[in-house]
Every structure is written in structure tokens, then in C-alpha cells.
Amino acid sequence: MDLRCLSTFIQIAELGNFTRAADKLGYSQPTVSFQIKQLEQELGVKLFDRVGHTVSLTDDGREALVYAQNICRMAQEMTLGASKNFEPSGTIRVAMADSLCAPLVLKRFVEFRALYPQIAIKITTAGTTELFRLLDHNEVDLVCTLDAHIYNTTYIIRNEEKLGAHFVCSPKHPLAQAETLSVEALLQEPFLLTEKGMSYRQLLDSKLAEDSLEINPIFECGRADLVCKLTEENAGISFLPDYVTEKAVQSQALVRLPVEDFEIELWKQILYHRDKWISPQMKVTMDYLAQISLQE
């Protein structure tokens, strides 16, 4: 069985398009079509359904893809085993929630760079819906979400971590000493929040909407660190993940408010598409991101 045909099959499955696979592999489209036809004849199954300009795996194709990825991985491992000087190299495209960018990148990137100097990481920040659009169209290799727990068999979860999130205010705020608060009372105060529709802000809005409630913030910004700093300065109340506010809470620059019957389950997850080929550089990048706990 020709490994080039298997590699072409994997690329088409990832990209969902014969032309884009041909461009990526440096082949002509007739060559790519011939390789797939040859592979289908050899296996005796139809690998793709073609409807208009849409290409999708058949059930047999999906099963064959697992074997193709395993065969190519073993061939790659054999090549790497024979090369003592091999270093993972290439660009890994990561999409993540804006609030994850600083904690995931700053903690260990210098260490990662020292270990893998041939790997470049390109980060795109977006809301959860856009993250998965990028992943589905193979415009990124993996995503890091900060949202409700994602359950979807289309994606493989490489790592996940459950996180807390609370309403917070300055110790100087009149509500800082309250023993218990209702959400309704809290919403009378000026709010500082991250952008509408983004990760935990979306979860907050959805939770409030269940009780026909809404927040109209006086300040919105994608940078959670800036929102946190303004809250410390008593510019208003905010709702932020605990990993963002932990240092300020420990130093008593912020207070977490005891709000009745209000809990949001927040998850950091690292996911990739089930049809994605896991290259050595993608594997070590996922391992690097998975090692970083936001609760440390």
C-alpha cells in the first residue's frame, strides 16, 4: 500500500476538499483524485461522498482513516527512530479564548521554546463558536476553550480542568462585607465585564437570562487582567474566573461575593478534531499546554 496515497487520503479528510489537499501536498488535482481512486480500488470501499463542492467521509472512509493514521504514524516513528538528530519542527496553529492567552503562554513558553526551538506557535483568539468553526475547517490544529464542558464526538479532549468563577469587588465596596447577596441586588451595581458572547461572559448572560435578568455593564473589554485591575480600584463589580482573581483575593485587593443560588461550571479544555493527523510537533505542543494548570 502506497504511503503517499494514505497521506493524501488523510489530508483530504482533514481539509474536506480535494483542491486544498492538492495545494498543500504540491500535487495536481488529477493526481490527488487518481490516488484516492487507486486507494478505493485497493480497499474495495468508497472513501468519500461528493455532493457538489462538499466532500465528507463515508462510514467506511472514517474506519479506513483510523488505519491510515496509524500506518502513517508507525512509518513516521520508524523514520524518527532511525534519526538520532530529529527535532519536531513546523508551525502549530492554536485558537483559544482571549482570557486563556496570557496564563497559557506566559507560564512556560520560554521553557517550551528552549526544548523545541524549531516549533513556531501561532495563536488566534476568538469566542467558542468561532473556535470550533476554525477547527472544523482545519484553519487551526487545536483549540483551548474556557466555557461550559464540551461534549461532542467530533472532537477529542486532550486535557480538561474544572475552574471556579465568582462575582468580585474591592474591599472598599459597600457590598464587600455582606454575608449573603441576591443576584437581583447585585445587578443594581455598576459592572465591569469581559466582552459579550465570549466564554464565561456568555455563560453568565445565559444563566441570568434563565431568570429574565440582564447586566448592562459600564465597561467591557476582552482583557480579563484589565477588568480585574479596574475592579481592584473599586470602579465596579465584576464576574471573573478564580484563576484571574486568585492573587488579588490572596492579597486582599479583591473580595469574592457570597451570592445565593448562583453557580457557573467553567471548564478549560484542549480539543482537536477526531480526523486530525497528530504530528510530532502537534503532540508536544498539546503536551505543553496540558501540563499548565490554571489553578497552580
C-alpha positions, 0 to 999 in steps of 0.5 A, spaced: 500 500 500 502 506 497 504 511 503 503 517 499 496 515 497 494 514 505 497 521 506 493 524 501 487 520 503 488 523 510 489 530 508 483 530 504 479 528 510 482 533 514 481 539 509 474 536 506 476 538 499 480 535 494 483 542 491 486 544 498 489 537 499 492 538 492 495 545 494 498 543 500 501 536 498 504 540 491 500 535 487 495 536 481 488 535 482 488 529 477 493 526 481 490 527 488 483 524 485 487 518 481 490 516 488 484 516 492 481 512 486 487 507 486 486 507 494 478 505 493 480 500 488 485 497 493 480 497 499 474 495 495 470 501 499 468 508 497 472 513 501 468 519 500 461 522 498 461 528 493 455 532 493 457 538 489 463 542 492 462 538 499 466 532 500 465 528 507 467 521 509 463 515 508 462 510 514 467 506 511 472 512 509 472 514 517 474 506 519 479 506 513 482 513 516 483 510 523 488 505 519 491 510 515 493 514 521 496 509 524 500 506 518 502 513 517 504 514 524 508 507 525 512 509 518 513 516 521 516 513 528 520 508 524 523 514 520 524 518 527 527 512 530 532 511 525 534 519 526 538 520 532 538 528 530 530 529 529 527 535 532 519 536 531 519 542 527 513 546 523 508 551 525 502 549 530 496 553 529 492 554 536 485 558 537 483 559 544 479 564 548 482 571 549 482 570 557 486 563 556 492 567 552 496 570 557 496 564 563 497 559 557 503 562 554 506 566 559 507 560 564 512 556 560 513 558 553 520 560 554 521 553 557 517 550 551 521 554 546 528 552 549 526 544 548 523 545 541 526 551 538 524 549 531 516 549 533 513 556 531 506 557 535 501 561 532 495 563 536 488 566 534 483 568 539 476 568 538 469 566 542 467 558 542 463 558 536 468 561 532 473 556 535 470 550 533 468 553 526 476 554 525 477 547 527 472 544 523 475 547 517 482 545 519 484 553 519 487 551 526 490 544 529 487 545 536 483 549 540 483 551 548 476 553 550 474 556 557 466 555 557 461 550 559 464 542 558 464 540 551 461 534 549 461 532 542 464 526 538 467 530 533 472 532 537 477 529 542 479 532 549 486 532 550 486 535 557 480 538 561 480 542 568 474 544 572 475 552 574 471 556 579 468 563 577 465 568 582 462 575 582 468 580 585 469 587 588 474 591 592 474 591 599 472 598 599 465 596 596 459 597 600 457 590 598 464 587 600 462 585 607 455 582 606 454 575 608 449 573 603 447 577 596 441 576 591 443 576 584 437 581 583 441 586 588 447 585 585 445 587 578 443 594 581 451 595 581 455 598 576 459 592 572 465 591 569 465 585 564 469 581 559 466 582 552 459 579 550 458 572 547 465 570 549 466 564 554 464 565 561 461 572 559 456 568 555 455 563 560 453 568 565 448 572 560 445 565 559 444 563 566 441 570 568 437 570 562 434 563 565 431 568 570 429 574 565 435 578 568 440 582 564 447 586 566 448 592 562 455 593 564 459 600 564 465 597 561 467 591 557 473 589 554 476 582 552 482 583 557 480 579 563 487 582 567 484 589 565 477 588 568 480 585 574 485 591 575 479 596 574 475 592 579 481 592 584 480 600 584 473 599 586 470 602 579 465 596 579 463 589 580 465 584 576 464 576 574 471 573 573 474 566 573 478 564 580 484 563 576 484 571 574 482 573 581 486 568 585 492 573 587 488 579 588 483 575 593 490 572 596 492 579 597 486 582 599 485 587 593 479 583 591 473 580 595 469 574 592 461 575 593 457 570 597 451 570 592 445 565 593 443 560 588 448 562 583 453 557 580 457 557 573 461 550 571 467 553 567 471 548 564 478 549 560 479 544 555 484 542 549 480 539 543 482 537 536 478 534 531 477 526 531 480 526 523 486 530 525 493 527 523 497 528 530 504 530 528 510 530 532 510 537 533 502 537 534 503 532 540 508 536 544 505 542 543 498 539 546 503 536 551 505 543 553 499 546 554 496 540 558 501 540 563 499 548 565 494 548 570 490 554 571 489 553 578 497 552 580 
